[in-house]
Amino acid sequence: MGLDKITKVFEGKRQEKKLFSKVKKKDKEAFIEAYDLYIDQIFRFVYFKVGDKDEANDLTSAVFLKTWNYIQENSVENTKTLRALIYKIARTTIIDHYRKNSNFHKISIDGEDEDKVDIEDENQNIARQAEINSDFGLLEEKMKDLKDEYREVIILRFIDELSIKEISSVIGKPKNSVRVLIHRSLKALRELTDDTK
């Protein structure tokens, strides 16, 4: 990792902490900034879980509304990061959604052409994107065959780039268990992809 990238990461972390400090004080403008910062990540997380664009939009809106209400009604002093809090609320919102609808169906990551969602990440460079695209089709197909728990931690860790600590907070498991779960998830995904080569 180059010096510029490290500096950018530290600056981003500093800005997130400052923003969360304002949100803790129930600052509406700061929460709107947080919304703008995390909306694409949360939408992508929800979409991977439910597989329907309209449903994902509705649930993502509900996540941010629930997060704001939670902050208004509760002390968030013990919460480490705003991002982890939002993901935790997103996760419980999805669980509640499935419980309410009792409509468990297999999630399609790619969907039909009209349902396909393209979320642009302006931070990726073209060379890296080309490298990712080379095996993405295979990985995307095999992700569907993973257990929900495995698929979830892979999305949180490698797509949404949450830290082990944040994932631990989101899924409610100790950090060591999260590490083991990520290892098992990657092993299962590797075995699925190796079978096709």
Secondary structure, DSSP 4 states (H G I P E B T S, - for coil): --HHHHHHHHHHHHHHHHHHHHHHTT-HHHHHHHHHHHHHHHHHHHHHHH--HHHHHHHHHHHHHHHHHHHHHS--TT---HHHHHHHHHHHHHHHHHHHH----PPPSS--TTT------TT--HHHHHHHHHHHHHHHHHHTTS-HHHHHHHIIIIIS---HHHHHHHHT--HHHHHHHHHHHHHHHHHHHHHT-
